[in-house]
């Protein structure tokens, strides 16, 4: 296997934190058949006194950038771009021995570059730094410098290990679980079974870039799975789980035994329940095929979007320039009302209206009218009749867990799977992760919650894998998500359900603000637009177990930052 064979190449001068087990580096070495020692470059990048403690700066060596960090009086250096979407980490938050991406919340250890918080699949390169005669010297190898990111070492399957870990679901929870198992030394079979036709992909991109080719959004390329002995079965839908016999049966009639099981089957889009709901051109958005179809059918056409939350609004923003008209139907007063609040919803809605998106709020669809099986009109309860060539339905999801009936796995009345802080279900050696879980959130005194965040699914898959390997680890994370529209990105961290008050600083009309969501006189969540890195800063405060009071949130000088 490529990554394993590369480890036998004689590279004695490379410190393990730089190049050992980096997939991209290994493949580069393998392809190039490098036999000689790599070239080591050294450069004085600054004086030790030039940087303050807890400071980051980008430095250059051989026309490549590296993130130089001074923390607790010590220097370290890692890759300078977040491995998620390439955000500059120098604009992020340095605290507690890690740097947090300002845009999407991923965290990396400042010494090793390892992932400490998601969303991302790769860690960062780390580089040698030493101080000599008051000068900070950076040492890098020519091969490693080429790559900003680093894939953590993974073992391969061993024929003498007979165990089987089965992962049901093809999303980020299953992928990260599989990778973590290999990183933690598991050498048995790992089988990832998904009902989709694709390998795991970056689902959040679907509603943000509707015409993304599948090859552009895969989380890992096909060869990655064979390299690390992860078996992926596509078009493989689970229909039942026999926990007594430790067996999963699939729709195609096959079955698979397991020693450990991860259930991460995600969600199913809700569809309209009204006359005409079965007409052609009435579309959910769940797969790349859905997204590409919506993009193709919408060009120059009348588009009606049912649902004014994040998916619906992102689709509206994508189609505003390409469609003839875009209309959004929502059942609340303004978009995002429940999560972000009335004032922010109004400000965002105004921005969409300036882009010629029409809103029909506090309304609902009563009928879809068609001709020859094709949608033509959408009828609303208010009496409005909207011309429609395509209707995109984004009215929420339900957990894909009906196949668990009779399995002895405890589920909530809403269909979610009940897990403990270790992501374990009511059945031994059966775990769950992602959208389907009801889990205890430390931020809320272990209140049981269901949160459908990409970042959370990855963390839960990671925690499940650690506990499968008897490395007892409880879930400890700050929920973090983002949404985009018209070149702007709104970020959110925390858990604001049941908030009692919103404290807003900045200017809503200019869409430059930070909003603190307060409950019991403490900040429980934060959102912002054009106010980076404040959401990442709040996330880091909450992650450390500290609190932000209502008074601190009201203060313009943001005294809570001292808690970092």
N, C-alpha and C positions, 0 to 999 in steps of 0.2 A: 504494500500500500504506500502511496506517495509520501504522506506525512511521516509514517513510521520509518521507511527506508532512509529518509533524509537525515534522521538522527544518527545514522551510522557514519555520515560524512565527517571527516576529521576537521573540526573547527575549534581547536583548543583555546583560542584567544577570545572567543565570544562568551561573555557572561550569560548565564542561563536566563536572566531577566530580560535580555535583549532579544535573543534569537531562538532559544530552545523551544521547539514545538510550535513555532509560528507557522501556520498552514501556508500562507502566501510565500513566506521566506523559504519553507521547505520545498515547495513546488518549484520555486525559482532555482534553488540549488540543484534539484533533481534534473530539471530540464537542461540546465547549463552544464551539468556534470562537472561542477567545480571540484577541483582536487587540491587546490592550494589554499593557504590561509587567507582570509579576507583582509583587505586593507583597513587599518584603523586610523581614523582621522582625529586629531586633537585640535581644540581651538580655545583660546581664552575668550570667554564671552562677556565677562564683566569683572569688576572688583567685588569682593565679598561685601564691602561696605556700600556698594551701589544699590543694593536691594534691602528693603525693609522686611522684617519678619512678617510672614503670611502674605507675601507678594508673589504674583505670577507675571512673567513676561515672555514674549516670544523672542527667540534668538535664532540666528541663521548659522548653518554650517554646511558648506558645499551646496549652496543655493537651496537648502531645505530648511524648513522651520521646525523648531523643537520648543516645547513648553518648559521653561525653566521655572522652578518653584523654590521658594525659601520658606520653610515652615519649622518652627521650634528651633531655629538657628541652624538647620541643616538644609543642604541643597539636594534637589533631585530633578530629574528631567524625564518627560514622557512625551508621547505624540501630542500634537497641538490641536487636532480636530476630533470632535466627538465622532465615534464610529457609527452612530445612528444615522444622522443626516449631514454630518460634516460641519457642524457649528463650531466656531472658534472657542475653545475652552478658556482662553485668556479673559473672555468676557463673562465667565461663569463665576461660581462661588467656591472659594477655598475654605474648607473647615473640616476639622476632625480627621485629618490625614487623607482627605479625598477632595477631588474637584468635581463639582456638579455642573452639568451642561445648563446654560441659561435658558435654553429653548424647550427642551423636552424632559429634563430632569435626570438623565443618566449620570451615574457617578463612577469615578475611576480612582483606584488607589494611587496616591502620588509617588509611591516607591516602586511598585510592580506594574502599574498600569492595568491591573485586574479589574473586572467589573464588580462594583459594589451595589449598584442599583441600575435597574433597567429603565428605558427600553434600548436595547442594543444586543447584538450577538457576539461582537468581538471586543476584546480589551485593547489596550494601547501598548505600543512599544515602550520600553523603558531604556534609559541610557545611563552610562556611567558618568558621574560628576565628582570631582574632587577639588579641594582648595589647596593651592600651593603658593606660598609667599603672598597670601592675601588675594590671589587671583583665582577666579572660578574657571576651571578647565573642564570642558565637555569632551568626552571620548565616545566616538561612534564608529561602527563598522560600515563599510561601503554597502554591503548587502542589506543590512537591517535598516539603514537610513532611508532606503527607497520606500519602505512601507510604514505608514502611520499606525496601522492596526496590527493586532496580534491575536491569533487564535490559540487559546490555552491548550496545553498538551492533553491529548486523549489517548487512552489505551485502545487496543483492538480486541476483538473477540478471541477467546481461547477455546479450543475444542474440548479441553478438559473441564470447563465450567458448563454445567448443564442447565443452569437457571434461565428462565424466560421472563422478561419484563415487557408487558404489552401496554402500549399507549394508544388509547382510542381518541381520535380527533387529530386533524392536521393543522392546527393553529400554533401560535407561539408557545403555549404552555407545554405541548407535547415536544416540540423541537428543543426547547431549553431543558426540559427534563431529560431528554435523550443525551444531549451534549453534556449536561452536568454528570450524568451517570458515568459516561466515558471519562470525564475529567477526574472523577472521584475514584477511578480504578475498577469499575464494574466490567467484567470480561465475559459475561453471559450474553445471550441473544437479546437484542432490543428490536422490537417490532412496533412500528408506527403505522396504524391503520386509519385511513381517512376515507370518508364517503365522497370526497371531492376527487376530481380528475387530475389535480395539480399537486405538486410538492408544496410544502408550507410557503406562504407568500405574505407580503406586507399588506394586510387587509385595509388598514386606515388610509392607504393611498387611493383606494378605489373611488371614494366619494370626492377626493381632492383633485385627482387627475383621472378622469373617466376613461380615457383612451390609452391607458398604460398597457403595453404589451406584457404578457405574463413573464417573459424572460427578464424584464426590467424590474420586476417586483418580487422575484423569488428571494427568500431569506437566505437560502444556501443553494449553490449550484448542484446539479445532479451528482457530479463526481464526489462531492463532499460526503454523501451518505455511504457510498461504496468504500471510500477511503477509511471511514471510521466504523464500518460494519454496522450501520443502522439500516435495518430492512424497512422499506416504505412500501405499503400496500395501498394503492389508490383505488377509487371506485369500490371501497370496502366499507359498507355501512353496517354497524352493529345493530342487531335486533333484539338480543337478550343477553343477560349475564347470569350465569349460575355460580353464585358465590361459594356454594358448598363444594362443587366439583372444580371450582376455579377455571371456568371455561366461558368464553364469549362466542356466541353464534352470530354469523353474519347473514346479510340478505341473500347472498349467493348460495347459501346452504352450507358453507364451510364453517368450521369452528376452530378455535385456538385456545389451548391450555395456557395458563400463566402461573407464575410464582408471585409476581406483584402486578398490580393493574393500576393505571392512571386513566381516569375518565375526564376527558377534556373536549367534549363534543360541541361546545359553543352553543350558539343560539339559532333559532329559526325566525325569519322575519314574519311579523304579523301582516295579514292581508285584509283588505276591505271585506266587509260582510254586507253587501248591498246588491241590488239588481245590477247586472252588467260587470260584476267583479271578475268574471272569467273571460272578458273580451281580450283580444290581442292588444298589445301595446299598453297593457296595464302591468307595470314592472316593479318587482322588488329590487333591492340592491344588496346582493350578498356575495356574488362571485365575479371574477374578471369578465366572464361572458355577459353577466347582467350589466356591468359598467360599460363595456364596449358597445352593447346593444343600445343602451340608453343614449350614449354619445352619438351613435350613428343615426338613430331615429329622431333625434332632437334638432338636427341641423335645419334651420329655417322653418321650424315647426312651432306649433302652440304646445307648450309644456305646462302641465299642471302637476304640482308636487303636493302630496298630502302628507303633512307632518312638518312642524316648524322647529324641530329640535336640531341636533347637530348634523345628522346625516342629510336631512332634507335641505337645510340651509347651505351646506357645502355643495350639494348638487345644484342648487339654485345659483350659487356663485359661479360654478363651473360653466353653466349653460347660458348665463345672462347675455354674453356676447354672441353666441352662436345660434340661439333659438330665435324664432320670430317673436315669441312672447313667453314669459315665465310667470306663473301664478303660484303662490304658496297658500295652502289652506291649513290653518291651525286652530286648535280648540281653546287656546288661552288668549289673553289680551295681546301679548307680544311674544316674539320668539324667545326661547330660553327662559321663560318666566320662572319656572320652578327651580332651576339651578342657579341662574345668574341674577335674577331679580328684575323688577319692573323697569327701573331706570336704564339699566344696561341694555335690556331687551329693546327698549324704545330707541336708544341711540344706534344700536346695530340695525334695527329695522329701517331707520331713516337712511342709513348708508346703502342698504339694498334698494330702497325706493329710488334713490338717486341714480342707481344703475338700471332703472326701469323694471325692477321686479315688483309685481303687484301682490298685495296681501289681502286675504279674506280671513280675518281672525275671529275667534269665538264662533266658528262655523264648522260644519261637517258635511261630508258627502252623503247624499241620500240615494243617488242613482248614477250609474255610468251608462250613457247611451251610445249605441254603435250602429254601424251600417255594414252589412256583409261581414260581420264578425270583428270589425275594426272599430276602435274607440273614436267617437266624434265629439261628444260633449260630456261635461261633468256637471251634475245638478247638485246644488247645495241646499241645505236646510233653510237658508235665508231667502231662497227663491232665485238666487243668481244662477245663471246657466253659462258655463265657460266653454268656449271652443277648445277642444283638446285632441291633438294627434297622438299624444303619449301622456300617460299618467304614471308618475313615479311614486311609489308608496313607501313612506318612511315613518311608520307609526309605532315603532318599537319592535321588540323581539320577545320570544318565549324560550326558555331553556330547552335544549334538545336532549331530554332525559326520559321520554316516555318508554324507551326500551328497557329502563331499569325496573319497571313494574314487576313485582314478584321476586326481586333479587335480594331482599333483606337489607338493601342499602337505604338508610333513612333519607327521606327527602322532605323538603318544606312544602307547605300547601301551594306555594307559587311554582313548584317544580324544581327548585334549586336543590342541589345536593348538600346536605349538612356535613361540614368538616370541622375538625378542631384546629388549633393553632399550628399543627404539624401537617395540615392538609390531608389528614387521614379521615376516612369515612367511618361509619358505624361498624364496618366489617374489617377485620384485620387484613393487612397487606393490600387493601384497596384504597386508593387515594383519588382525589379530584382536584381540578384546577381550572381557572379561567371563568368565563361568563356564567357557568352553571353552578358556581359555588355560593353557599351561604357560610361565611367564615367570620371569626372574631377579629375585629379591627382594634389593635392596641390604642390607636388615637382616640377611640371612643369607649375606653374602659372595657374593651373586648366585646362591645355590642356586636351582635351578629348582623352582617350586612351582605348585600349582593351588589358588586360594583363591576361594570363591564368596561374596564380599562385595559388597553393593550399592555401597558407597563405592569399592571397587576398580574395579568395572565402569565407573563414571563417569570415574575418573581415567585408566583405560586408553583409553577412547574419546577423551578430551581429548588424551592423548599421541599417539595414532594420528593425529588430525587435524593436530596441529602438524607431525608428520613428513611427512604427505602434502603439506603446504605448504612443505616443505624447511626447516622451523625445527627443526633437530635438537635433540630433547629426549628424555632418557631417563626411564624410570619411576622416580620417587622418592617413596615414600609409606609411611606406617605403616598397616597393615591395622587397621580399626576396625569393630566391629559391636556390636549390642545385642540384647537379647531382653527381653520383658515378660511378667509374670504377676501377676495379682491386684493391680494398681496399683503394682507394683514394676518397676524396670528394672535389669537387669544389663548392665554395659558391659565391653567387652574390647578391648584394643589390643595389637598386636604379632603375633608368630608363634611360638607355643609348642610346635610339634610336636617331640617328642623331649625335652621338658623332663625334668630329673632330680630336681627338688625344688620344692616349693611352700612359700613363706613366707607365712603368713597373719597379718595384724594385724586386730584388731577382735573382734567377737563373732558367730560363726556362728549361734548359737541365735536371736539377735535380727536376723539377716540384715543386719548392719551390719559390713562387712569390706572389706578390700582384700587380694588375693592376688597375690603376685609369683611368676612362673614362671621358674625358674633353670636355666641350662644352662652348663656350663663356668665356673661362678662369676659369671655375668652374668645380669641380668634380660633375658629375651627376650620376655616378654609380661606383661600385668597384667589382672586382672578385679576388679570391685568391685560392691557393692550398698550404697546409702545412704552413699556415701563420696565424693561428688562434691566437687571436680573431679579427683580423683587420677588417673583413667584418662586424662583429657585432658592432665594434667601429664606423665605418663609418655610419652604419645604425642609430646608436644612435645620432650621430652628426646631420645627416640630419633630423631625427625625431624631434629634438629640434628646427628646423627652422634655424640652422646655416649653413654656407657654408664652403667648403674647396677649397682654390684657387689652381690654377695650380702650383704656386710657392711652396705652402705648400706640394702639392703632390710630387713634385720633391725632396724635402728635405728628406735626409735619416733619420733624427731624428724624422720625422713625427710630426711637431709642432702642427698640427691640433688636436692632441689628447687632447690638453689643452682645447678644446672647449667642452669636455664631461662634 
